[in-house]
Amino acid sequence: MPIDFAWTLLISLSVTVALELAFSLIFRIRRKSDLLLLVIVNVITNPPVVLLNYLILQRTELPQMLVAALLEASAVLIEGVYYRRYSENIRRPFLFSFGANAFSYILGLLLTIII
């Protein structure tokens, strides 16, 4: 794996975690254990989603939005399962997962356009 792509993975994970932590704080998720859980589930899901997105788009003719939607939906489901099982204070784990992922995805796109 080229070093440039490793940096891409690290930057994507860092921005995603920062944005989703902000989302959590906006929605009054403040328990340290839930915030740590958010970081852990993003470490589990973000790098594979970014890597698969890259590989699928490089090797197929599938539309970018379709690939992104399918990969993000899988991340939402996986994260929702972890939130349901392990969170102490997240009441609607799948809705929370959807909101956090939508928030970070949309703001990430806007940051990409700006930068």
Buried (B, 14 or more C-beta within 10 A) or exposed (E): EEEEEEEBBEEBBEBBBEBBBBBBEEBEBEEEEBBEBBBBBBEEBBBBBBBBBBEBBEEEEEEEEEBBEBBBEBBBEBBBBBBBEBBEEBEEBBEBBBBBBEBBBEBBEEEEEEE
